[in-house]
């Protein structure tokens, strides 16, 4: 089947159990699929745009209501939709960071947080993770003091990931935020792997901003995301335009510079809206997701030589695994080399592991059923046994 000339239809999730670490939470719901068809045209949401001519004021489809609902859901005061989490980082950094300003990140921060700081001329300073690959409040305080000694002032902003992309570890955001507040450092909560996956309460954690990824964790088309702010910060990041044309004397109403006017239009926005009721509901059942993940982890760890590099027991469904002393040993002499693992998994209806990866790799079981989790576990064990690896129990 083709979607057009040279474009094959993608059927990954129809044909396989997909454990790709960045795709699991972004699979569209059936309602979002319908929205893709109905609102695929570029300016489709603008049919009923009226004064004050801004995206978040549109009542039909209920975009204005959606913004309010998301803010309430995250326990924040204002929300804007953005083209991916990175655009949320960019908007906040551009508001608070000037050339030469120190900005706090971590040794596990995503590259887009660094680029947001770089674009504004800021200087990145990382809080180091400890031996357990966790960022702690104590390490945060030590780094802020180090920044003060170096720059003569505290950082102007801090980017903190609740669950990092490297290990899928869960960090003490509330504790870190408490430290940052003692130094009057605004906190950006990176919820790329949490908003839409598990419950998130921005005010309870004491953060100034919550950033979420629609296409990574909210079952939405790409690129999509949300940026939420407290009432205090809303006036700063979501400030309205003041520019005036010198020849035409034109003004631009209540457009917001950091949002470049309107943000998400058409399929990305309405797809996220269509999935939202399902996403809200699924965050209430994250315990079941962890239970299914444990089934797979228990199976993998029963294969001698396999190690979990993420914090353990697991608190998230994305995990970094070390199979150097197990699956990679097979790869050394297998005719397919490291590609044998991917091939063997696909024969069992599983995809998402990076082709050729047998040393250190990540996977995510989010969205799998118990039956699928059991199949995943059996598949790894069967592949191990078929290739002469010892399995406990």
N, C-alpha and C positions, 0 to 999 in steps of 0.2 A: 504494500500500500504506500502511495506517495501523497504528500501534502501539496506538491507542486513540482516543477521541473528540478530534478536532482535532490529533492528534499524527501527523505524517507520518513514515514510516520514513526514516531518514538513509541515503543511498546514495552519499555523496561519494566514498569510496575505492573503491567498486565501479565507478563510472562514469567517474572521472577519475584522472589522475596528480595527486596532491595535494602541492603544494610550500609549504603553509602553514608558516611558520617555527616555530610552537609545536606543531604536530600531528604532524610527521613521525616523531618517536621514540616517540610514544604509541599508534600504531596497534596494536590487539590482535592477538595471534597466534590461530591456530585453537583452540589449547588454552585460551586465555583466554576465547574466545567460549563454549566449552563450560562453563567455570567460571561464566560470567555466568548461564547457564540453571540450572545445578545448584545454585549457591549464592546465588541472587538473594534468597531470604528474609532478612529482617533479621538474625536471630540464628542463622543456619544453621551457623556454625562452632562454636557452643556446645553441640552435641549431646553431645560427649564432654569437656566442661570439668569437670575434677576439681580437688581441692585441689592447689596453693594458690590455685585460682580466678583465674588470670591468663592473658591471651591468649597470651603468649609461652611458656607451659608446655604448651599443648595439643598432644597427640601425634597426634591423628587428627581432621582432616587434619594432615599433618606441619608444623604451624606452628612448633613449638619447633626442629625441625631446620632449617627455612627461615631462622630468625633466625641460627642458628650458621653456616649456609652463606654468608649474605650478609656476615656479619662477616669470615669467612675470605677471601671474594672481594675485599673492600675492604681487606684487611690491617688490620683494626681489631679491638678486643677485645670490643665489645658493640654490638648493634643493636636498635633498636626501629622498628616500622613506625608511620608517622604519616599523618594526613590531608593530605598534600601537603607539599612542602618548607617552605612558610611556617610550618607547625606545628613543624617542626624548629628553624627560626630562633627561633621564639617560646619554645620550651622552654629553649634555651640562654641567650637573652637574659634570661629571667625568673630563671634561676639565678644569673647573674653581675652583672647590671646593676641598680643602685639609682638612685634619683632624683639627678640631677645628675652621674652618672658619664659621662665621655667614652668614646665607642665609635668605633672606626675602621671606616669603610666606604670606598667608592671613588666617584669621579665617574661610574662606570658600574654601580653596584650596583642591584639590583632594588628596587622600591618596598617589597616585603614585608620586606626586611631593615631598611629604615628604620622601618616600622610596628612591627616587633618591638622595636626599640630605644625607640621612642616609648612603647609600651605599658608598658615598664618604667621610664619616666621618664628614660631616658638622653639624652645630648646627642650628636648625630651630627657627626662630623668626617670629611671626605672626603679620601682620597688622590687628587690630581689625575692624570688620565691625560695622557700626553705627546702630542705632535703626531701620533704614529702610533696614537693611541687605545689605548695600552698602559699598564698600571700596573706600575711597576718597583720593585725592592727599594730603590733609592736614594731614590725619591720617598716610599716607605714610611718610611724612616728619618727623612727630613726632616719628614714630617708628625708622626711620634711625638715628635720633639724640639719641634715647634711646640705640640703638645698639652701636653707637659710644662711648657713656658713659660707656657701659658695657664692650666692647671689645677693645676700644681704636682705632677703625677703622670702616669704613663703611662696610656694607655687600658686599660680593664678587659677589653676584648674586641675582636676584629677579625673582620669578615666579608669574605672574599675570594672573588670569583668566578673559577673556573678559565677558563671561557668565558662572557663577558658576553652579556647578552640584546640589547644595542643593536647591536653590530657582529659578534658571533660571534668575537671575537678571543681568542686563547689567552694567558693571562698567566702569568708566572713564579711560580707558587704556592710552589714549593720555596724559591726565593730570597727571596720575601716572608716566608715562614714563618721562615726563618733569622733575618731581621732582627727579627721579632716576638718570637722566643724570647730574643734578647739583652736585651729589655725585659720579659720574663716576661708577654707578652700572649698569652692563649689565642686560637687561630685556628679559625674556622669556615670550612670549605671548602664553598663553594656549588657543588655538582656537578649543578645542575638540567639542564645541557646536556651533561654528560659521563658521569655514572653511568648505565650501561646503553647508552652510545653507544661509548665507548672505554675502554681499561684505566685503572683508578684504583687507586692504592696509597697509602692514607692515611699510613702510617708512613714510607714512602719520601719523601713530601713534607714530613713533619714537622708535620702538622696535628693538632689535638686532636679535631676533629669533622669528619665527612663527612656532608653532607646531599644526598640525591638525590630526584628527583621521579619517582614511578612513572608518573603519567599523561602526563608530558612526555617521558620518555626510557627508561622501562622496560616499555613495551608493556602498561601496566596501566590498569584503569578509574580514573576520577577520583572523589573526590580520594584520592591515595595517594602515599606517599613513604617514605624511610628516613632515620633519624638514627643514625649510627654514632659511637662514642666510644672513646678509649683507656681502658685499665684505670684510669688515674689519674682521668680525668674521669667515668668511668662512675658512680662512687660519689657524685658530686655531682649530675649531671643526672638520673640514674636512681635517686635516693635514694627510700627507701620512706616511707610515711606514718607520722606519729607522733601524729596528732591523736586525741583521746579525747572522746567526748560526755559532758557534765557530768551529764546526767540518766540516760542509759542506760549510761554507761561503755563505750560501744561503741568498738571499734578495728577497723581495716580491713585487717588482715593485711599483705601485701606489695604492696599497690597503690602505684603511683608517682604522686605529685601532678602532676609535669610532663606525664605521659601521661594524666592524669585517669582513672586506672585502666586500662581497656582502650582501645585506639586503633582500629585498623581491624578491622571485622567483616564477615563475609559476602563479597559479590562483589568488593569492592575488594582485600581481602587475598588471597583465593584466586585471583583473576584475576592478581595480580602473581606469586604463587607458580607458577601454571601457565605463565606466560611466562618465568619465570626461567631454565630450561635454555637456551631459545632466545636470551635476552638475553646470558647468559654467552658463548655461542658467537659471537654476532655482534660482540661487542666485540673479538674476535681478528682481525677482518677490516676494520677501519676504513680501512686503506689502499685497499681497493677502493671504499669510499664516497667517499674523496677523489678517486680516479681518475675516478669518474663525475661528481663535482661539477666537476672540471676541464673535462670535456667541455662542460658547460653554461656555465661561466664563459668558456671560450675563444670560444664562440659569441656570448655577450652582448657581450664586449669587442671582437668583430670589427665590431660596429655602431658606426659613428663617433659620437662624443659620449658614449658610455656609459663610466662610470667605476666602479671598485670602491672603495668607501669603507672596506672592511675591510682588515685586514693582507693583504699579498699577497707571495708565493704563499699560498693559503689553507691553513689548518691545521684548519678545521672546515667542515662542510657547510651551516652557516647563514651567509648573507652579506648585507651591506647594499650596495645598488647605487644608483648615481646615474644617472638617465636623463633629467635635465632638458634636456640638449642633444640628446636622441634621441627617445624615445617621447613626451616631454612637448611637444616641438615640434609633433608631429602632433596632439596633444590640443587645441592652441590653435585649430585650425580644423576639427577633426573634428566631425561632427554629434552624436556621442555624447560629445564632450568626453573627459575622462579615462577614462570607462567603456569606451571602445573597446578598450583593451588587454585588460581582463578578458573582454570579450565575444569578442574574437578568439581568446584562449587557450582559452576554454571550447568554442569551435567545433572546436578541435583536441584536445579531451579533456584540458585542463589547468585546474586550479583552485588556489586558495590565495593568489593575489596580492590584496591588499586592493582592493575595488571602488573605482575612481576614482583609484587611485594610479599616477601616471606620472612623478613627480618623484624621490622617494627611497623605496625600499621594500626589504623583506627577503624572502628565500625560503630554503627548506631542501630539499635533494635527498636527505636521508637515507632509505635504504630503497628507492631506485629501482634498477632493473636497468640494465645498460649500454644495452640497447635503449631503455629509457624515457628515459635521459639523452640519448641521441642524438636521440630524438624531441623532447625539450624544447629542445635546442640548435637543431634545424632549425626548430621552431615560432617561436622568437624571431626568427631570421634571416628566415624567410618573412614574418612580420608586418611586420618592418622594411622589407623590399623592397616589399611590397604597398602600403606607405604612403610610398614615395619616399625612404626613408632610405638613406644610403650604407653599404655593407658591404664591409669589407676582405677581399681574397682571393677 
